[in-house]
């Protein structure tokens, strides 16, 4: 009986001994610390449960559909989906040193309500573009990729072949070399650089189909298999030797070839300026 009483008293003694070593303030701090630990464990468990909760599949598809719908709604106002290809092609071509050099000589022609392309043919800032790009405009400026914006003056107009010559104010301009004549073979590849749609300095490539006769032209022009868009008017057609053989001016829906580009042979430029010996 006595042993049992001793057993009952033993835990009481142990408890008394334990709390005798901790005063009230320490006990309060210990309890608060345990509470903080409990709160922290609960917070961590909630975050883990939240992170493991799967993202609702229906919500994912809803967001995807909304994004696609917005993109499809905007694209027709900007440019057609096939036109996206020229951005990829231009990025690839621009890594070529020669193409990069050609791009420096191709300008944005800003003629009020009209925007087109032109290219310098000498260091003094002589620029060839289409007549329809600058027609009726008095204030014209040209922008070189590496040099900035310059005022330009129309010095020659040849509306019958849709060409015009501008003179930019300045010097030491990057420029392209004109071919002595428009010479090519059917299916020959070429490069062209311009400012299609809302973009500037876009390089692209195509092939020459052949000459064609237009209803309202007395002279034949080049028919091009190439992705040409609004803003490419005045783009140089550059052969594999790096020389300009023609100037882009329009597109055409041909019964046999489909949608093609049209370019003015550089020969017509020489004829108009009465140059007996083209520069070499």
C-alpha positions in Angstrom: 0.0 0.0 0.0 2.8 2.3 0.8 4.6 1.6 -2.4 1.5 2.7 -4.3 1.3 6.0 -2.4 4.9 6.6 -3.3 4.2 6.0 -6.9 1.3 8.5 -6.8 3.5 11.2 -5.2 6.5 10.7 -7.5 5.1 12.4 -10.6 4.0 15.3 -8.4 7.5 15.7 -7.2 9.0 15.6 -10.7 6.6 18.2 -11.9 7.4 20.5 -9.0 11.0 20.1 -9.6 10.6 21.0 -13.3 8.7 24.2 -12.8 10.8 25.3 -9.9 13.6 25.9 -12.5 11.4 28.2 -14.7 10.0 31.5 -13.5 6.7 33.1 -14.8 8.4 35.2 -17.5 10.3 32.3 -18.9 7.2 30.2 -18.9 5.3 32.9 -20.8 8.1 33.1 -23.4 8.1 29.4 -23.8 4.4 29.2 -24.4 4.6 32.1 -26.9 7.4 30.4 -28.8 5.4 27.2 -29.1 2.5 29.2 -30.4 4.7 30.8 -33.0 6.1 27.4 -34.1 2.5 26.1 -34.4 1.4 29.1 -36.5 4.5 28.7 -38.8 3.8 25.0 -39.3 0.2 25.7 -40.1 1.2 28.4 -42.6 3.7 26.1 -44.3 1.1 23.3 -44.5 -1.4 25.7 -46.1 1.1 26.8 -48.7 2.0 23.2 -49.5 -1.6 22.3 -49.9 -2.1 25.4 -52.2 0.9 24.5 -54.3 -0.3 21.0 -54.8 -3.8 22.1 -55.8 -4.0 21.4 -59.6 -4.6 24.4 -62.0 -8.1 24.0 -63.3 -7.9 22.6 -66.8 -11.0 24.4 -67.9 -9.5 27.8 -66.8 -6.3 27.0 -68.8 -8.4 26.4 -72.0 -10.5 29.5 -71.4 -7.4 31.7 -71.2 -5.9 30.1 -74.3 -9.1 30.6 -76.3 -9.3 34.2 -75.3 -5.7 34.8 -76.3 -6.1 33.2 -79.7 -9.3 35.1 -80.3 -7.6 38.4 -79.5 -4.7 37.6 -81.8 -7.0 36.6 -84.7 -9.0 39.8 -84.3 -5.9 42.0 -84.5 -4.0 40.3 -87.3 -6.3 41.3 -90.2 -5.8 45.0 -89.2 -2.1 44.7 -89.3 -1.0 42.2 -92.0 -2.0 38.8 -93.4 -0.7 35.7 -91.8 1.5 34.7 -94.7 3.3 38.0 -94.4 4.7 36.9 -91.1 7.2 34.7 -93.1 9.1 37.7 -94.4 10.1 38.7 -90.8 11.7 35.2 -90.3 13.4 35.4 -93.7 14.7 38.9 -93.1 16.2 37.9 -89.7 18.1 35.1 -91.4 19.3 37.2 -94.4 20.4 40.1 -92.2 23.1 37.9 -90.6 24.9 38.0 -94.0 27.4 40.8 -94.2 26.5 41.8 -97.7 22.8 42.0 -97.0 23.5 44.0 -93.9 25.6 46.4 -96.0 22.8 46.7 -98.6 20.3 47.5 -95.9 22.3 50.6 -94.8 21.8 52.2 -98.2 18.0 51.6 -98.4 15.9 54.4 -97.0 12.4 55.1 -95.8 10.9 57.8 -98.0 8.4 59.9 -96.1 6.3 62.1 -98.4 3.4 63.3 -96.2 0.6 60.8 -96.6 2.7 58.4 -98.5 5.5 56.1 -97.3 7.7 54.1 -99.5 11.2 52.9 -100.1 14.2 54.4 -101.9 17.9 53.6 -102.2 21.1 55.7 -102.5 23.2 55.2 -105.5 26.2 57.4 -104.5 27.8 58.9 -101.4 26.3 62.3 -102.2 22.8 61.2 -101.4 21.3 60.6 -104.8 18.3 58.4 -104.2 16.0 56.5 -106.6 12.4 55.8 -105.7 9.0 55.5 -107.4 7.3 58.6 -108.8 4.0 57.5 -107.2 5.6 57.6 -103.8 6.4 61.3 -103.9 3.8 62.5 -106.4 2.2 65.8 -105.3 4.2 66.2 -102.2 6.5 69.2 -101.6 8.1 68.2 -98.2 10.0 65.0 -98.4 12.4 63.3 -95.9 14.5 60.2 -96.1 15.7 58.0 -93.2 18.9 56.1 -93.4 19.2 53.2 -90.9 22.6 54.2 -89.6 22.6 57.9 -90.1 19.1 59.2 -89.3 16.6 61.5 -91.0 17.4 64.0 -93.8 15.5 66.4 -95.8 15.3 65.6 -99.5 14.5 67.4 -102.7 13.0 65.9 -105.9 15.5 66.6 -108.7 14.1 64.4 -111.5 10.6 63.0 -112.2 9.9 60.3 -114.8 6.2 59.4 -114.3 5.9 57.5 -117.5 8.2 54.8 -116.0 7.2 55.5 -112.4 10.7 56.7 -111.3 11.9 59.7 -109.4 15.3 60.9 -108.3 15.8 62.6 -104.9 18.7 64.5 -103.4 19.3 64.2 -99.7 21.0 66.9 -97.8 24.3 65.6 -96.5 27.3 63.6 -97.6 29.1 60.3 -97.1 26.0 58.2 -97.5 26.1 54.4 -97.8 25.0 53.4 -101.3 24.3 50.6 -103.8 25.9 50.0 -107.2 23.7 50.0 -110.3 24.2 47.2 -112.8 25.2 48.4 -116.3 22.0 46.8 -117.7 19.1 44.7 -116.7 20.5 41.3 -117.5 19.1 38.0 -116.0 18.0 34.4 -116.7 14.6 33.1 -116.0 14.4 31.8 -112.5 17.4 33.7 -111.4 17.4 34.5 -107.6 17.6 38.1 -106.3 17.4 40.0 -103.1 15.2 43.1 -102.3 15.1 45.4 -99.3 12.2 47.7 -98.4 9.7 49.0 -95.9 6.6 46.8 -96.2 3.5 47.3 -94.1 4.6 48.7 -90.7 8.2 47.5 -90.9 11.4 49.1 -92.0 14.6 47.6 -93.6 13.1 44.2 -94.3 15.3 42.0 -96.5 13.8 39.3 -98.6 14.5 37.2 -101.7 12.7 35.9 -104.7 13.2 34.7 -108.3 12.8 36.5 -111.6 10.1 35.0 -113.8 10.4 37.0 -117.0 9.4 40.2 -118.7 5.7 41.0 -119.0 3.7 43.6 -120.8 1.1 45.7 -118.9 -2.0 47.1 -120.5 -1.2 50.7 -119.5 2.6 50.5 -120.1 4.4 50.8 -123.5 7.5 49.1 -122.1 8.0 45.6 -120.7 8.7 45.2 -116.9 10.0 42.4 -114.8 7.7 39.9 -113.3 8.9 38.6 -109.9 8.1 35.7 -107.8 8.5 37.4 -104.4 6.6 38.4 -101.2 6.0 42.1 -102.1 3.7 44.2 -100.0 2.5 47.8 -99.7 5.5 49.9 -98.7 7.9 47.9 -101.0 7.5 50.5 -103.7 11.0 51.8 -104.6 12.8 48.7 -103.3 16.0 47.8 -105.2 16.1 44.4 -107.0 19.7 43.2 -106.3 21.3 40.4 -108.2 23.8 37.9 -106.7 26.6 40.2 -107.8 25.3 42.8 -105.4 24.1 45.2 -108.2 20.7 46.8 -108.7 19.0 45.6 -111.9 15.5 46.9 -111.3 13.1 48.9 -109.0 10.0 47.3 -107.4 6.9 49.4 -108.1 3.7 47.2 -108.0 2.1 43.8 -107.7 -0.2 41.9 -110.1 -2.6 39.0 -110.0 -1.4 37.1 -113.0 -3.7 34.4 -114.5 -0.8 31.9 -114.8 1.6 32.9 -112.1 -0.8 34.1 -109.4 0.2 37.1 -107.3 3.6 38.5 -108.5 5.7 41.5 -108.0 6.6 44.0 -110.8 9.8 45.9 -111.2 11.1 48.6 -113.5 14.3 47.6 -115.4 17.2 49.9 -114.5 17.7 50.4 -118.2 14.8 52.8 -118.2 16.6 55.0 -115.6 19.6 55.2 -117.8 17.4 56.1 -120.8 15.7 58.9 -118.9 18.9 60.6 -117.6 20.6 60.2 -121.0 23.6 58.5 -119.4 25.9 57.4 -122.2 28.2 55.3 -120.1 26.7 53.9 -116.8 29.0 53.8 -113.8 31.0 50.7 -113.3 
